[in-house]
C-alpha cells in the first residue's frame, strides 16, 4: 500500500536534529580544545558532557529515522510495518532522552559547584540536586521501559499485552520535573549574586543584566551560561506544552513537534554546558583583533612621520623644561618651610609667580 510522504515534517525532522547535533558537537570539541590548554586538563564534568552528547546521537538518529517512515501523517493511512517503525522509534526516543539530560545536567552542576566550592551551603545544595537528577533519570528510564507488559507491546499491538494507565500524564510529570531542575540550576548562581554586599537595587539590576543580555559575546563564564540556560528552560516549556497534543494512539500524527522540541532542548543544553569553557578561544580571537588594529594604527605615512618626529622633539623639550620648573619649585618650597610665617607667605607667592611662567607638562597633568 503506497502512501504520500509528508515532505514538510520529513525535512524538518531531518534538518533540525542534524544541525542541532552538529552545533553541539562543534562546541564540545572546542571545549575539549580549550580545556587541554589548561594545566588541569580534562575534568569529570568534561567526560560527563561527552557521555551525554554520545547518548543524544542515539536520540537524534531515531528522530531522523521516523522522518522517513510517515511521520506527520495519520497512522491509519500508513502500512503496518511503517506504523510499527514509528511506534518503535518513539519508544526508543524516550529511552535516550532522560539519560542524556541526566549526564548533561550533572556535568553543569558539577562545573558550577567547582566555581563556588568555598560556599558550604552551595556544596550541600549541589549534592542534593545531583542526587535528585540521578533519581529522576532512573525513574523516568525504568517507567519508560516497563510501561507496557510485555515491553514489545508498546510498538507491536498485535501481541497480547497491556500498558499502564496515565502514561501521557507521566510524561508531562517527568517533563515538568525536568523544567524545575533547569530553573533551579539557573537560580543557583543568582542566589550567589544576591549575597553580594551591595544595595538591593544594584542586586536586582545585576541579576537582570546577567539573566537577559550579552551572554554569547561576553568572556565571563556565568554571564554566557545564564542566558543559554534561559533557552533550555524555554525549550523544556515548549516540549511540555506540546504534550497536550500527544496521542499514544496516533504517534505518527502527534509526535512530530514533540520530537523537535526534545532534540532542541537536549542540543541547547549541551551548548549551554560547553560555552563557559570557550574563554581561551574568545580571548585569543580578541587579542588577534586588537593586535591587527594596533598594527594598522601604528603605520603612519611618510609625510606624517616627519610631523610625528617633530612632535616627539617638542615633547622632550617640554619634559626638560618641566623638570627645570619642578626643580626650582621644589627648591623654593624647601626655602619657604625654613623661613618665618611672613617670609613663608612671600615665598609661596613668589613660587606661584614663577610656576605660572613655566609651561605645563601635559603628561604630568
GICOR-V635638 format. One record per residue. N is the residue number from 1. RES is the residue in one letter. PHI is phi in whole degrees, -180 to 180 (none if undefined). Layout:
{{N	RES	PHI} {N	RES	PHI}}
This chain:
{{1	X	none} {2	X	-84} {3	X	-140} {4	X	-87} {5	X	-77} {6	X	-80} {7	X	-62} {8	X	-61} {9	X	-71} {10	X	-64} {11	X	-70} {12	X	-63} {13	X	-75} {14	X	-100} {15	X	-74} {16	X	-61} {17	X	-62} {18	X	-69} {19	X	-65} {20	X	-62} {21	X	-64} {22	X	-65} {23	X	-64} {24	X	-62} {25	X	-66} {26	X	-62} {27	X	-65} {28	X	-68} {29	X	-65} {30	X	-65} {31	X	-62} {32	X	-62} {33	X	-62} {34	X	-69} {35	X	-68} {36	X	-69} {37	X	-80} {38	X	-86} {39	X	-62} {40	X	-72} {41	X	72} {42	X	-78} {43	X	-117} {44	X	-60} {45	X	-65} {46	X	-69} {47	X	-68} {48	X	-64} {49	X	-65} {50	X	-65} {51	X	-64} {52	X	-61} {53	X	-67} {54	X	-65} {55	X	-65} {56	X	-65} {57	X	-60} {58	X	-65} {59	X	-62} {60	X	-62} {61	X	-63} {62	X	-74} {63	X	-65} {64	X	-66} {65	X	-64} {66	X	-66} {67	X	-65} {68	X	-99} {69	X	-132} {70	X	91} {71	X	-65} {72	X	92} {73	X	-108} {74	X	-59} {75	X	-66} {76	X	-69} {77	X	-87} {78	X	-101} {79	X	-63} {80	X	-63} {81	X	-68} {82	X	-71} {83	X	-60} {84	X	-65} {85	X	-66} {86	X	-68} {87	X	-61} {88	X	-67} {89	X	-62} {90	X	-63} {91	X	-65} {92	X	-74} {93	X	-58} {94	X	-63} {95	X	-72} {96	X	-97} {97	X	-66} {98	X	-64} {99	X	-61} {100	X	-64} {101	X	-62} {102	X	-62} {103	X	-64} {104	X	-66} {105	X	-67} {106	X	-62} {107	X	-61} {108	X	-67} {109	X	-65} {110	X	-64} {111	X	-63} {112	X	-68} {113	X	-64} {114	X	-67} {115	X	-70} {116	X	-115} {117	X	-71} {118	X	-80} {119	X	-98} {120	X	-63} {121	X	-63} {122	X	-67} {123	X	-63} {124	X	-65} {125	X	-62} {126	X	-64} {127	X	-63} {128	X	-64} {129	X	-66} {130	X	-63} {131	X	-64} {132	X	-67} {133	X	-63} {134	X	-63} {135	X	-65} {136	X	-61} {137	X	-67} {138	X	-65} {139	X	-62} {140	X	-62} {141	X	-67} {142	X	-65} {143	X	-66} {144	X	-65} {145	X	-72} {146	X	-105} {147	X	-71} {148	X	-126} {149	X	-128} {150	X	-67} {151	X	-64} {152	X	-71} {153	X	-67} {154	X	-60} {155	X	-113} {156	X	-139} {157	X	-81} {158	X	-73} {159	X	-82} {160	X	-80} {161	X	173} {162	X	-157} {163	X	-124} {164	X	-68} {165	X	-84} {166	X	73} {167	X	-70} {168	X	-64} {169	X	-64} {170	X	-64} {171	X	-61} {172	X	-65} {173	X	-66} {174	X	-64} {175	X	-67} {176	X	-66} {177	X	-64} {178	X	-62} {179	X	-66} {180	X	-63} {181	X	-62} {182	X	-62} {183	X	-66} {184	X	-65} {185	X	-62} {186	X	-67} {187	X	-83} {188	X	-62} {189	X	-65} {190	X	-64} {191	X	-63} {192	X	-67} {193	X	-64} {194	X	-68} {195	X	-87} {196	X	-65} {197	X	-83} {198	X	-135} {199	X	-69} {200	X	-63} {201	X	-64} {202	X	-68} {203	X	-63} {204	X	-63} {205	X	-64} {206	X	-65} {207	X	-65} {208	X	-63} {209	X	-66} {210	X	-68} {211	X	-88} {212	X	-119} {213	X	-133} {214	X	64} {215	X	-71} {216	X	-72} {217	X	-111} {218	X	-82} {219	X	-79} {220	X	-76} {221	X	-63} {222	X	-67} {223	X	-61} {224	X	-73} {225	X	-64} {226	X	-66} {227	X	-68} {228	X	-63} {229	X	-68} {230	X	-59} {231	X	-65} {232	X	-61} {233	X	-62} {234	X	-65} {235	X	-68} {236	X	-63} {237	X	-67} {238	X	-64} {239	X	-64} {240	X	-66} {241	X	-66} {242	X	-66} {243	X	-65} {244	X	-66} {245	X	-98} {246	X	-80} {247	X	-122} {248	X	-68} {249	X	-81} {250	X	-146} {251	X	-68} {252	X	-63} {253	X	-91} {254	X	-112} {255	X	-103} {256	X	-66} {257	X	-65} {258	X	-61} {259	X	-66} {260	X	-63} {261	X	-66} {262	X	-65} {263	X	-64} {264	X	-65} {265	X	-59} {266	X	-71} {267	X	-66} {268	X	-67} {269	X	-63} {270	X	-67} {271	X	-62} {272	X	-60} {273	X	-75} {274	X	-96} {275	X	-58} {276	X	-61} {277	X	-93} {278	X	-92} {279	X	-57} {280	X	-59} {281	X	-68} {282	X	-67} {283	X	-66} {284	X	-65} {285	X	-65} {286	X	-67} {287	X	-67} {288	X	-66} {289	X	-64} {290	X	-66} {291	X	-67} {292	X	-65} {293	X	-68} {294	X	-68} {295	X	-65} {296	X	-67} {297	X	-78} {298	X	-100} {299	X	-119} {300	X	-75} {301	X	-76} {302	X	-65} {303	X	-69} {304	X	-82} {305	X	-66} {306	X	-64} {307	X	-65} {308	X	-68} {309	X	-65} {310	X	-64} {311	X	-66} {312	X	-65} {313	X	-65} {314	X	-62} {315	X	-65} {316	X	-65} {317	X	-62} {318	X	-64} {319	X	-65} {320	X	-65} {321	X	-66} {322	X	-66} {323	X	-67} {324	X	-64} {325	X	-64} {326	X	-67} {327	X	-66} {328	X	-66} {329	X	-66} {330	X	-67} {331	X	-65} {332	X	-68} {333	X	-66} {334	X	-67} {335	X	-66} {336	X	-68} {337	X	-69} {338	X	-89} {339	X	-88} {340	X	-76} {341	X	-64} {342	X	-69} {343	X	-72} {344	X	-61} {345	X	-64} {346	X	-67} {347	X	-63} {348	X	-64} {349	X	-62} {350	X	-66} {351	X	-63} {352	X	-65} {353	X	-66} {354	X	-70} {355	X	-65} {356	X	-72} {357	X	-87} {358	X	-91} {359	X	-69} {360	X	-90} {361	X	-76} {362	X	-65} {363	X	-71} {364	X	-71} {365	X	-71}}
